[in-house]
Amino acid sequence: MTDLEPKEFVLAGVVMKRLVCGKQTEGVLCLLENRSAGQTKTPIHVHANDDETVYVVEGQLTAVVDGEVQTLSPGESLFLKRGIPHQLMNPGNQPVRYILIGTPSGFDQFLAEGGHELPKGEVAGPPTSGDIERLKAAAPKFGITFLRDWPARN
């Protein structure tokens, strides 16, 4: 497998399949297909260097953008401008699948460093403490700032 072939990573319990990386687009964009079986959420965060566009293919995705909650259904999209706090969630138990486009690229590199590659035949589970520490360590290198403790402490 070359560095440019699609790979699946896990970040915050979400399986993210890198379809197109920044190396292939000279840094213009990266393209990911994301899947969540349910009960997943990203930290509330802000990107300093990139925008994200989300397009829901299957299921329902909840987005909190600058404090406003939105539910996206199949065929709906959302533009997440850099500098705006946001969080993506699948709070239910139904699967959701969505496309994420990062412009310019860079999120694909964050994914490789802050997440971990999903071995064939394995299923993504809730993030471990090691997963959370890796995510928090990688975020500043890619201009990503988390706005509160994540995951929430009980």
Secondary structure, 3 states (H helix, E strand, C coil): CCCCCCEEEEECCEEEEEEECHHHCCCCCEEEEEEECCCEECCCEEECCCEEEEEEEECCEEEEECCEEEEECCCCEEEECCCCCEEEEECCCCCEEEEEEEECCCHHHHHHHHCEECCCCCCCCCCCHHHHHHHHHHHHHHCEEECCCCCCCC
